[in-house]
Amino acid sequence: MFRLLSIMIECISSAVFVIPAVLLWQYKIAKQKNFHKLLMLLIFLFYIIAICSVTGIPTVDTLNTIDFSINIIPFKEIINSPVEYIKNSILNIILFIPVGFLLPVIWKEYDSFKKTAFTGLILSVIIEILQIFTFRLTDIDDIITNTLGTVLGYCIAKIILTCVSYKIVKISNDNAIKNESIIILMLAFLISFLLKPLVSNSLWEILLESSLWEQIR
């Protein structure tokens, strides 16, 4: 319950910046007056920000520690706690399925299996590196399972797009700015790291002082 509440607050806080930023990008910079593309960009941005929240990516006001708890030996923990390891691996795979699904749906350049898988890998590596600045373990297994989730999402997208005439794909790529996906990803991290705390801290203060918090806790 608390985790869902936390994600909801993070997304609401991000919406203050995400929606104007995407509108500015779509209609003024990219000059693509396409509601379907706008909707998909919003979904993608909010999902990346949700991933940042779930994985505990630090924000500008929590970047005050360095923890070099790093595991570079694959599958080491499966021996110590196989049930917990399998559970976490499945959750990591599920977490990144939408990444692999949305990339080829929104951008034609991600028709490439290699590019989609590589992007999922790099995104996972960035998240794990940033976790050095939290109290979370930076784990090679997370990178493997996240990348596997991206690959699975890509396969699901290709199956669906092969069977269904998907309008968004047909109209979202013709006038796309080069490296638009990278710009959108950078925007997601910028909002999550720098801007979101400006709103989320205030929302948490209001929640903690309300009677609702007692019921939730």
Buried (B, 14 or more C-beta within 10 A) or exposed (E): EEEEEBBEBBBEBBBBBBBEBBEEBBEEEBEBEBEBBBEBBBBBBBBBBBBBBBBBBBBEEEEEEEEEEBBEEEEEBBEEEEEEBEEBBEEBBEBBBBBBBBBBBBBBBBBBBEBBBEBBBBBBBEBBEBBBBBEBBBBBBBBBBBBBBBBBBBBBBBEEBEEEEBEBBEBBBEEBEEEBBEBBBEBBBEBBBEBBBBBBBEBBEEEEEEEEEEEEE
